Amino acid sequence: MQRATKDTLYFEIGPENKPTLRVAPGEVFEVETQINSGPWLDGHPDREALARKLRGANPASGCIFVEGALPGQLLIVHVGDIELDRIGFTRYGGSTGAMPGWLGPSGVGEQQKVVQIKDREVLWSDALALPVAPMLGVLGVAMEHTRQTTIWAGTWGGNMDIQEVTTGASVHLPVFVPGALLHVGDMHAIQGDGEICGAGGIEAGGRVRLWCDLSPIPKHMTWPRITNETHIITTAQARPAEDAFRLALVEMILWLEEEYGLSQGEAYLLLGQVLEARCTQFVNPTYSYVCKINRKYLPGKGGQRT
């Protein structure tokens, strides 16, 4: 099995990034992700070298070229097993979009915590262990004429920080350049909605197995979509958060119209009853919203996974 290692890290997603791995559609491969720079480095024997290497936020492992991917196609990234490393951390710098310090840091003040990850638990304290819920914060492709840092997210994916990007999910991304140039990183052992600390979630490194498929892109698809066993999911990134919600909602209505045969009005009324929606991160330059509908409510294809 091929592996994208931590040897080459990118902190920007762009068309000029040199591919470090080439995979065929359907080929299972592994990506080794790098934990973000943070307090876990204190006392590390390679601290200085690692600090120089981790020059930015959300290091992405390599740049993965998917054979046959062409602009105008849809890249479907299937997420397999995720294995976490044994150390993680979270950190709050004193001010985020969730707790802005208009006149200086908020009353909470700067906070940080380094944790051990063992037996599928985050050892928060002697009295509390949190069950892991590993996810990928960054999963994105290169756009044709633009470089984006791995802090940003948008139509290309990127730093979406969506908990549903986990084992069993398939992430649907538009292809903008030959090979798609997939970037993967920012693994979290667990993350609450809003990602209010700024640095996670529990930032972690580890390994994830992936494989990709290609298909024609849906006519009205603009933003990344996610599917899993129970739901179809749309997402959008914008600021303010209300706009991210509106964009994700529009994407869902168009999806229900094109693939499931509902009129826009019927889709809107149905979503008014069964829509699940929330802001998964509220601290990046743009905020991430997801809109979800359980497959049991979908006409025709409700029992089928796409």
Secondary structure, DSSP 8 states (H G I E B T S, - for coil): --EE-SSSEESEE-TTS--SEEE-TT--EEEEE---SSGGGTT-TTHHHHHHH--SSS-EE--EEETT--TTEEEEEEEEEEEEEEEEEEEE-S--SSS--TTSS-TT--EEEEEEEETTEEE-SSS-EEE---EEEEEE---SS--EETT-EETTEEE---TTSSTT-EEEEE--STT--BEEEEEES---TB-TTEEEEEEEEEEEEEEEEEEE--TT--S-EEE-SSEEEEEEEESSHHHHHHHHHHHHHHHHHHHH---HHHHHHHHHHH-EEEEEESSSSSEEEEEEEEGGGSTTTTT---
